[in-house]
């Protein structure tokens, strides 16, 4: 049904409230499902011994999830945040109805059985799908539909972490939606609604228990900056590892082979390092409370829990191997995100950094391991997501660590800047950026991304052949409203073009009508555009050649049509107006 109102912003705000509440409820349901499944399966795990059950449960979980996606969902629901970015850029923010629940079920099984991934990617995908489908139900315009997709994603983050500010910043920094007067209010409404539902359903406690027992002083700033650099390098390693592993799994064509490889890798890693089981929030809470002994629980290394070197090596190994466990989970068929893994890696890295400095520094330094574990979470997330503001507020909101706002700011900016030196894109946007399908805060590039070549190709040009005489050419010109004529051969391949200005001086010489053919006065176009080329590259071609019209050919060189600056500029203006909030 199409709904009209004299005040579109009132309707948008009302729908944002509904989307926020629904997405927050979805977050609560997902957390409950994960906790229920995980609690049931690990109820008999022994803390002081190696648990062989860890070799079985993760493999079973990704098998069930993979079969569910393959034979029930029958759609690509992996990499939830990237799918949302793709929908915004290329699908006019349209997601299917089954996307509102498919990720919830598959990720609950994956994580509950021990898959080393996070629930945040799936809940962002779910929230965005809720917003998209509600907007489609009301037949909203593309810009309002995009807004509701952002509202659903923001509410999902706010609900899963109880962090409304981080939810809004997520849509700005990760989904890269512009925060304007028209978009801020709906995003805030949805994010607050999602967090409120989560608070009502699960209580008013923060996501991670943290109490600051040691105050931060200016003497710790050099160590914070150093940690930021380390976090930035770890972020880069995390991104590169996931990309490498994704490429490796993608090169394996048979699904059962991908599953076997992922299952073996994941099960072995979790057996050796049980804290890699599931989201890893238990390990994070343990370190934030200063309890290193709990991190060793359920592993064969439990007897070394009091050794300083063992603590540093074990926790560092957890940070290093988390990316491999995450890749194995998703590559083997599981469904989950990289949000929680980045938090996990940051926490382990920050704790290990402070613990090692305290143990081996010759200056008698006493850093707070809890504080640095918290800072590490912000530093790695800022680098991995390329979202420093979200990392700062998310870390503060989900732990209550607002007193550490200054060091969180320092480590986040330093971590982001360090990682940004080596890679211009975060983990979610890199896949689309490589294909030229990413929307950014740069209006010009975003509009060009939204423009599609199929919509700007002009095909009303009269074609001519190289054997045509000048007289035939003049006859063609007399019946045409164009001053440009593509020259093609019998196979339809583009050979050149005839410009009206180039033959104006011989058009009225009857003595040349039978003597001259098109092959003698046709010219070579300054460049050719291959069908499917991104509009950003097309405009670069226009700039480099100075042309006003360029021929379009397919991969075999067959003539398709022309693109012109005037057509592109007109479409550019329409898209810019179409997707503006204000």
C-alpha positions in Angstrom: 0.0 0.0 0.0 1.2 3.5 -0.8 0.9 5.9 2.1 0.9 9.7 1.6 1.2 12.3 4.3 1.5 16.1 4.4 4.5 15.7 6.6 6.9 13.0 5.2 9.2 13.4 8.2 6.5 12.5 10.6 5.9 9.2 8.7 9.6 8.5 8.6 10.0 9.1 12.3 7.0 6.8 13.0 8.4 4.0 10.8 11.9 4.5 12.3 10.3 3.9 15.8 8.7 0.7 14.5 11.8 -0.5 12.8 13.9 0.3 15.8 11.7 -1.6 18.2 11.5 -4.6 15.8 15.2 -4.7 15.3 15.9 -4.4 19.0 13.5 -7.3 19.6 15.3 -9.3 17.0 18.6 -8.6 18.7 17.2 -9.9 22.0 15.9 -13.0 20.4 19.2 -13.7 18.7 21.2 -13.3 22.0 18.7 -15.6 23.8 19.0 -18.2 21.1 22.8 -18.2 21.2 22.9 -18.3 25.0 20.3 -21.2 25.1 22.1 -23.3 22.5 25.6 -22.6 23.9 24.5 -23.2 27.5 22.9 -26.5 26.7 25.9 -27.8 24.8 28.6 -26.7 27.2 26.9 -27.4 30.5 29.2 -30.4 31.1 32.5 -28.9 30.0 35.3 -29.4 32.5 37.3 -26.4 33.4 40.6 -28.0 34.4 40.8 -30.6 31.6 41.0 -30.7 27.8 37.5 -31.2 26.3 37.2 -33.5 23.3 33.7 -32.2 22.8 35.3 -29.1 21.2 36.4 -31.2 18.3 32.8 -32.1 17.5 30.4 -29.2 18.3 31.8 -26.5 16.0 31.9 -28.9 13.1 28.3 -29.9 13.6 27.2 -26.3 14.0 28.7 -25.1 10.7 27.3 -28.2 9.0 23.7 -27.5 10.1 24.0 -23.8 9.3 25.5 -24.5 5.9 22.8 -27.0 5.0 20.1 -24.6 6.2 21.4 -21.8 4.0 22.0 -24.0 1.0 18.7 -26.0 0.9 16.3 -23.8 2.9 17.3 -20.2 2.5 18.8 -20.7 -1.0 20.3 -17.3 -1.0 23.6 -15.6 -0.1 23.3 -14.3 3.5 27.0 -14.4 4.3 28.9 -11.2 5.2 25.8 -9.5 6.5 27.2 -5.9 6.7 28.7 -6.2 3.2 25.3 -7.5 1.9 23.7 -4.4 3.3 26.2 -2.1 1.7 25.7 -4.0 -1.6 21.9 -3.5 -1.3 22.3 0.2 -0.7 24.7 0.6 -3.7 23.1 -1.7 -6.3 19.7 -2.9 -5.2 18.1 0.4 -4.3 18.1 -0.7 -0.6 15.8 -3.6 -1.3 16.2 -6.8 0.7 14.0 -9.9 0.6 11.5 -10.8 3.3 13.3 -14.0 4.2 16.4 -11.9 5.1 14.4 -10.7 8.2 14.9 -14.1 9.8 17.3 -16.3 7.9 20.5 -14.8 9.5 19.0 -15.1 13.0 18.5 -18.8 12.8 21.7 -19.7 11.0 23.9 -17.5 13.1 22.3 -18.7 16.3 23.2 -22.3 15.4 26.7 -21.3 14.2 27.7 -19.4 17.3 25.8 -21.6 19.8 27.7 -24.6 18.6 31.0 -22.8 18.9 31.5 -21.0 15.6 34.1 -18.3 16.3 32.2 -15.4 14.8 29.9 -12.6 16.1 26.2 -12.0 16.0 26.5 -8.3 15.0 26.8 -8.9 11.3 23.7 -11.0 11.2 21.7 -8.6 13.4 22.7 -5.7 11.1 21.5 -7.7 8.1 18.3 -8.6 9.9 17.6 -5.0 11.1 18.3 -3.6 7.6 16.0 -6.2 6.1 13.2 -5.3 8.5 13.6 -1.6 7.6 13.8 -2.4 3.9 10.7 -4.6 3.8 8.6 -2.2 5.9 9.6 0.6 3.6 8.7 -1.5 0.5 5.3 -2.3 2.1 4.6 1.5 2.3 6.2 2.0 -1.2 8.5 4.7 0.1 10.9 6.6 -2.2 14.5 5.3 -2.6 15.9 7.9 -0.2 13.5 7.0 2.6 14.0 3.3 1.9 17.7 3.8 2.4 17.0 5.7 5.6 14.9 2.8 7.0 17.7 0.4 6.1 20.1 2.5 8.1 17.6 2.7 10.9 17.3 -1.0 11.1 21.1 -1.5 11.1 21.5 1.2 13.8 18.8 -0.4 16.0 20.4 -3.8 15.6 23.8 -2.6 16.8 22.1 -0.6 19.6 20.0 -3.6 20.7 22.8 -6.2 20.6 25.3 -4.0 22.5 22.9 -1.6 24.4 24.8 1.2 22.7 22.5 3.7 21.0 25.2 6.3 20.1 27.3 3.6 18.6 24.3 2.4 16.5 24.0 5.8 14.9 27.7 6.2 14.3 27.8 2.7 12.8 25.5 3.9 10.0 27.6 6.9 9.4 31.1 5.4 9.5 30.5 1.8 8.3 27.3 2.0 6.1 28.5 5.5 5.1 25.1 7.2 5.1 25.2 10.9 5.5 24.2 12.3 8.8 22.0 15.4 7.9 19.1 17.2 9.5 16.8 14.9 7.7 18.5 11.6 8.6 19.7 12.3 12.2 16.3 12.2 13.9 15.1 8.9 12.4 18.4 7.2 13.1 18.4 8.4 16.7 14.8 7.3 17.2 15.5 3.9 15.8 18.7 3.4 17.8 17.2 4.5 21.1 14.1 2.3 20.5 16.4 -0.7 19.8 18.5 -0.1 22.9 15.3 0.5 25.0 13.8 -2.8 24.0 17.1 -4.6 24.8 17.2 -2.9 28.3 13.6 -3.8 29.1 14.1 -7.4 28.0 17.5 -8.2 29.5 18.0 -5.6 32.3 19.9 -2.4 32.6 23.4 -3.8 33.1 26.0 -3.1 30.4 27.1 -5.7 27.9 30.6 -6.2 29.5 31.2 -5.9 33.3 34.0 -3.4 33.9 35.0 -1.3 36.9 37.9 1.1 36.7 40.0 0.5 39.8 43.1 2.4 38.5 42.8 6.0 37.2 44.4 6.9 34.0 47.2 9.6 34.2 49.1 11.5 31.6 52.2 9.3 32.3 50.4 6.5 30.5 49.9 8.4 27.2 53.1 7.1 25.5 52.0 3.6 26.3 48.6 4.3 24.9 50.0 5.7 21.7 52.2 2.6 21.4 49.2 0.4 22.0 47.4 2.3 19.3 50.2 1.6 16.8 50.2 -2.1 17.8 46.4 -2.2 17.4 46.7 -0.6 14.0 49.2 -3.2 12.8 47.0 -6.0 14.3 44.0 -4.6 12.5 45.9 -4.8 9.2 47.0 -8.3 9.9 43.4 -9.2 10.8 42.0 -7.8 7.6 44.7 -9.4 5.4 44.3 -12.8 7.1 40.5 -12.7 6.6 41.0 -11.7 3.0 43.6 -14.3 2.3 41.5 -17.1 3.9 38.3 -15.9 2.1 40.2 -16.2 -1.2 41.5 -19.6 -0.3 38.0 -20.9 0.6 36.5 -19.2 -2.5 39.0 -21.1 -4.7 37.5 -24.4 -3.6 34.5 -25.1 -5.8 33.0 -28.1 -3.9 31.0 -27.2 -0.9 31.8 -30.4 1.0 35.5 -29.7 0.6 35.1 -26.2 1.9 33.2 -27.6 4.9 35.8 -30.3 5.7 38.6 -27.7 5.6 36.7 -25.2 7.7 35.5 -27.9 10.2 39.0 -29.3 10.8 40.6 -25.9 11.2 37.9 -24.6 13.5 37.6 -27.7 15.7 41.4 -28.0 16.1 41.8 -24.3 17.0 38.9 -24.4 19.6 40.2 -27.7 21.1 43.7 -26.1 21.6 42.3 -22.7 22.6 38.8 -23.1 24.1 38.3 -19.3 24.6 37.9 -19.1 20.8 34.6 -20.9 21.2 31.6 -18.8 20.1 31.7 -15.0 20.3 34.3 -15.0 23.0 32.5 -12.7 25.4 33.3 -14.9 28.4 37.0 -14.4 27.8 36.5 -10.7 27.4 34.6 -10.4 30.6 37.3 -12.5 32.3 40.1 -10.1 31.3 38.1 -7.0 32.0 37.8 -8.3 35.5 41.5 -9.2 35.7 40.8 -13.0 35.9 43.5 -14.6 33.7 42.9 -18.0 35.2 39.4 -18.2 33.8 40.8 -17.7 30.3 42.8 -21.0 30.5 39.6 -22.9 31.6 38.8 -26.0 29.5 42.2 -26.2 27.8 45.2 -28.5 28.0 47.3 -25.6 29.1 45.3 -25.0 32.3 48.2 -26.1 34.5 50.3 -23.2 33.3 47.7 -20.6 34.3 50.0 -19.0 36.9 53.1 -18.7 34.6 53.8 -15.2 33.4 55.3 -16.2 30.1 52.5 -18.7 29.6 49.8 -16.0 30.2 51.5 -13.7 27.7 51.9 -16.3 25.0 48.5 -17.9 25.5 46.6 -14.6 25.3 48.7 -13.4 22.4 48.0 -16.7 20.6 44.3 -16.1 21.1 44.5 -12.7 19.4 46.6 -14.1 16.5 44.4 -17.2 15.9 41.0 -15.6 16.2 41.1 -14.4 12.5 41.8 -18.0 11.4 39.0 -19.4 13.5 36.6 -16.7 12.1 37.6 -17.5 8.5 37.2 -21.2 9.1 33.7 -20.7 10.5 32.5 -18.6 7.6 34.4 -20.5 5.0 33.1 -23.8 6.2 29.5 -22.7 5.9 28.7 -21.0 9.1 27.0 -17.6 9.3 28.5 -14.8 11.5 30.2 -11.5 11.5 33.6 -10.1 12.3 32.4 -7.4 14.7 32.8 -9.5 17.9 36.1 -11.1 16.7 37.6 -7.6 16.3 36.6 -6.7 19.9 38.0 -10.1 21.1 41.3 -9.6 19.3 41.6 -6.0 20.7 40.9 -7.1 24.3 43.4 -9.9 24.2 46.0 -7.7 22.5 45.5 -4.8 25.0 45.7 -7.1 28.0 48.8 -9.0 26.7 50.5 -5.6 25.9 50.0 -4.2 29.4 50.8 -7.6 31.1 54.0 -7.9 29.2 55.1 -4.3 29.9 54.4 -4.8 33.6 56.3 -8.1 33.7 59.4 -7.3 31.6 59.7 -3.5 31.5 63.0 -2.3 33.2 61.3 0.9 34.4 59.0 -0.7 36.9 55.9 0.3 35.0 52.5 -0.7 36.4 49.9 -0.4 33.7 46.3 -1.4 34.4 45.7 -4.6 32.4 41.9 -4.0 32.6 42.2 -0.5 31.2 44.5 -1.5 28.4 42.3 -4.5 27.5 39.4 -2.0 27.1 41.6 0.4 25.1 42.7 -2.5 22.8 39.1 -3.3 22.0 38.6 0.3 20.7 42.0 0.4 18.9 41.5 -2.8 16.9 37.9 -2.1 16.1 38.7 1.4 14.8 41.3 -0.1 12.5 39.4 -3.1 11.3 36.2 -1.2 10.7 37.8 2.1 9.8 35.4 3.6 12.2 37.2 5.4 15.1 34.2 7.3 16.4 32.0 4.2 16.6 34.8 2.3 18.3 35.2 5.0 21.0 31.5 5.3 21.9 30.8 1.6 21.5 33.6 0.6 23.9 32.5 3.2 26.4 28.8 2.4 26.1 29.0 -1.4 26.4 31.4 -1.3 29.4 30.5 2.0 31.1 34.1 3.0 30.8 33.5 6.7 30.2 36.2 7.8 32.5 38.7 6.4 30.0 37.4 8.5 27.2 40.7 10.4 26.6 42.8 7.2 26.2 40.0 5.5 24.2 40.1 8.5 21.9 43.9 8.4 21.5 44.2 4.7 20.9 41.3 4.6 18.5 42.6 7.5 16.3 46.1 6.0 16.4 44.9 2.5 15.6 42.8 3.8 12.7 45.5 6.1 11.3 48.1 3.3 11.5 45.9 0.8 9.6 44.7 3.5 7.2 48.3 4.1 6.1 48.3 0.6 4.5 44.7 0.0 3.4 42.1 2.7 2.5 39.1 0.6 3.3 37.7 -1.2 6.3 36.9 -4.9 6.3 33.3 -4.5 5.2 33.8 -2.0 2.4 36.9 -3.5 0.9 35.0 -6.2 -1.1 32.7 -3.7 -2.7 35.5 -1.1 -3.2 37.5 -3.6 -5.3 34.5 -3.9 -7.7 33.7 -0.1 -7.8 30.4 -0.7 -6.0 30.9 1.2 -2.8 29.0 4.3 -1.7 31.0 6.8 0.2 30.6 10.2 1.9 32.0 11.7 -1.3 28.8 12.8 -3.1 30.3 12.8 -6.5 31.6 9.2 -6.3 28.5 8.0 -4.5 26.2 9.3 -7.3 28.4 7.8 -10.0 28.3 4.5 -8.1 24.5 4.6 -8.1 24.4 5.5 -11.9 24.3 2.5 -14.1 25.6 2.5 -17.7 22.5 0.7 -18.9 20.5 3.8 -18.0 22.7 6.3 -19.9 23.5 4.4 -23.1 21.9 6.0 -26.1 21.1 3.7 -29.0 19.2 6.0 -31.5 22.3 6.5 -33.7 22.1 5.4 -37.3 24.8 3.0 -38.2 26.7 3.0 -41.5 29.1 0.6 -43.2 32.6 1.3 -44.6 31.5 0.5 -48.2 28.7 3.1 -48.3 29.2 5.9 -50.8 29.2 9.5 -49.9 25.7 9.9 -51.6 24.3 7.1 -49.4 25.9 8.9 -46.4 24.2 12.2 -47.3 20.9 10.3 -47.6 21.4 8.9 -44.1 22.2 12.4 -42.7 19.1 13.9 -44.3 16.9 11.5 -42.3 18.8 11.6 -39.0 18.7 14.0 -36.1 22.2 13.1 -35.0 25.6 14.5 -36.1 27.5 11.3 -35.2 27.4 8.0 -37.0 29.0 4.7 -35.9 30.7 2.6 -38.6 30.3 -1.1 -38.2 31.2 -4.2 -40.3 29.0 -7.2 -41.1 29.6 -8.7 -37.7 28.5 -5.6 -35.9 32.0 -4.7 -34.7 32.7 -1.0 -34.3 35.3 0.2 -36.9 35.1 3.9 -36.4 32.8 6.9 -36.5 31.7 9.6 -39.0 31.4 13.1 -37.6 29.1 15.5 -39.5 31.6 18.4 -39.0 34.4 16.3 -40.7 32.5 15.9 -44.0 30.6 19.1 -44.1 33.0 20.5 -46.8 32.4 17.6 -49.2 28.7 16.9 -48.5 27.6 19.3 -51.3 30.0 18.1 -54.0 28.0 15.8 -56.3 31.1 14.9 -58.2 32.4 13.0 -55.2 29.2 11.2 -54.4 30.2 8.0 -56.2 34.0 8.3 -55.8 34.3 8.5 -52.0 33.2 5.8 -49.5 32.8 6.0 -45.7 36.0 4.1 -45.2 37.9 7.1 -46.6 36.5 9.8 -44.2 35.6 7.9 -41.1 37.8 8.5 -38.0 38.8 6.6 -35.0 37.0 7.5 -31.7 39.2 8.9 -29.0 38.3 6.0 -26.7 35.9 3.1 -26.4 33.9 2.2 -23.3 33.4 -1.5 -22.6 29.9 -2.4 -21.5 29.8 -2.8 -17.7 32.6 -0.3 -16.9 31.9 1.7 -13.8 30.6 5.3 -14.2 33.6 6.5 -12.3 36.0 5.1 -14.9 33.7 6.4 -17.7 34.0 9.9 -16.4 37.7 9.6 -16.1 37.8 8.6 -19.7 35.8 11.6 -20.7 38.2 13.8 -18.7 41.3 12.3 -20.2 40.1 12.5 -23.8 38.1 15.7 -23.8 35.3 13.9 -25.8 31.6 14.7 -25.5 30.4 11.3 -26.8 32.1 7.9 -26.5 31.0 4.7 -28.2 30.1 1.7 -26.1 31.1 -1.8 -27.2 30.7 -5.3 -25.6 33.7 -7.5 -24.7 33.9 -8.7 -28.3 34.1 -5.2 -29.7 30.5 -5.2 -31.0 28.8 -1.8 -31.2 26.2 -1.2 -28.5 25.5 2.6 -28.4 27.0 5.8 -27.2 27.3 7.5 -23.8 27.3 11.3 -23.7 28.3 13.8 -21.1 24.9 15.6 -21.4 23.0 12.4 -20.7 25.2 11.5 -17.8 24.9 15.0 -16.3 21.1 14.9 -16.6 21.0 11.4 -14.9 23.5 12.6 -12.3 21.3 15.4 -11.3 18.2 13.2 -11.1 20.0 10.6 -8.9 21.5 13.3 -6.6 18.0 14.7 -6.1 16.5 11.3 -5.8 18.8 10.2 -2.9 19.0 13.4 -1.0 17.5 13.5 2.5 17.0 17.2 2.6 
